[in-house]
Amino acid sequence: MSNLAETGGVIYFDRLIVQTDASAIAKILTWFESFQQAPVSQAVWLQGQIGLIEAFTNAVRHAHAQLPRQTPIKLEAGVYVDRLEIKVWDRGVPFDFVQLLDRVEQDYPEPLEHEAHWGAALFKKLRDRHDWNIEYHCSREGQNCLRLIKFY
């Protein structure tokens, strides 16, 4: 176990860089299959997969809507002794993610009846009902990172 402690408790970690193209979803799903391993339960892995695909789709449809298709989206995920962690990096215009989550229920009480903000409703449910930590960070270098963390 000292080896795991020295590496920050990393059991498995990988990254994938794809272009701004929704057709990359199949490749992302195949890549994420390798994270379906102990100590990640089936339910946590499925929740993570849904969050990952939603985050990627939002980057393509919203963050990179005005950017060239070649603009990279970087995905990182790690299985740790105490958590599953997923990061999606984009180059879109920063926005107030917390405010979006806080107002989505008020503005869209029935999200399936609207075209917009399904992703925000999904992230809110992951956070509020399934105890995922969801963070959104912007860097000075023009990169944004949506980070999804589920502690076991």
Secondary structure as UniProt FT lines:
FT   HELIX           2..6
FT   TURN            7..9
FT   STRAND          10..19
FT   HELIX           22..24
FT   HELIX           25..32
FT   HELIX           33..35
FT   TURN            38..39
FT   HELIX           42..58
FT   HELIX           59..63
FT   TURN            64..66
FT   TURN            69..70
FT   STRAND          72..80
FT   STRAND          83..90
FT   HELIX           97..107
FT   HELIX           111..113
FT   HELIX           118..130
FT   STRAND          133..138
FT   TURN            140..141
FT   STRAND          144..151
//
